[in-house]
Amino acid sequence: MTRKDALVAAGIAAGGMLMGAALAAEARRARRAIELDGQAALVTGGSRGLGLLVARELAQQRARVVLMARDPAELARAERALRAEGLDVSTVAGDVSRPEDARRAVETTVARHGAIDILVNNAGIITVGPVEHATLADFEEAMAVHFWGPLHTMRAAIPHMQRQGGGRIANISSVGGKLGVPHLAPYCASKFALAGLSSAITPELAHDNIAVTTVYPGLMRTGSPFNAWFKGRHREEFAWFAIADTLPLVSTSGRHAAAQIVAALRHGDAELVITWAAKLGAIAAALMPNTVALALQAANELLPGPELSAGGERWSGWQSLSNWIPAPLMRLAEQVAFEHNETRGRTPRERPASA
């Protein structure tokens, strides 16, 4: 056998081994899949945006879903909308950053449905602006919601799952939990913390038949910019954030993201990265960290600079609406926000000066 023939044979053998490993992994994934019919699920941050879409996807597959969020009026609108579709949902108001609220949400789910089979830690908060405007309170708030909140709910839910013989947990981190994004320092820091916690407990809880999925979404069209907070040149910050969040070629639809999350939950996948751009960014950050750092530095130069006279004040998305956003994208953003209960009961055309 010539050297060329040997190399070809080795390549074929390696390809066969990789294909065999992939088929074996897919078969194992199929064996881990659970049926959602009758499963009791708690979704935090479930009253709007991605959380509402995940709750709808779970309920459409006949899970019994409890939505948790801080705003009772927003929860009521979400419940009415889902029940109008014939879906089995109920609500519990509370703040996941408060241990007693997190525990009460879990206990309420168990009391209503006799179990807690699925926990989706989705509650979130976003503050956008230069690091010069980020206060200690911004970091504490982000950590309270994105790290301590999921820890509180998991500490309350895991003993129930252990007694039941298993369960599924999805922790919604972000691509900002794999690489730091300029003007999102508190958000990224807290999402990195959640990702570390989630991946660390995954192998430990597998012993109890509890599968943990760490989810890293990229940009999604869920209407979230309207309920984010902005600092510094807040209208400019809202403009770039809303444009990035809405561009069809870069972002994905919230419904598509929710379907992927529920599928990963069903199969007990350890990790899910959503959008091609997020996957590319995560791979690049792992393989070429210095190159990515230079690219992010260049991107930062295009973002609004600090507004020193603004101090630590922050404005909601509704207070930061900008004429710099192209009209078609603004209409799309408003329509998506309306569909996903992000508008606080307003119609898309209502644009208040303050919120």
Order of alpha helices (4+ residues) and beta strands (2+ residues): alpha-beta-alpha-beta-alpha-beta-alpha-beta-beta-alpha-alpha-beta-alpha-beta-beta-beta-alpha-beta-alpha-beta-alpha-alpha-beta-alpha
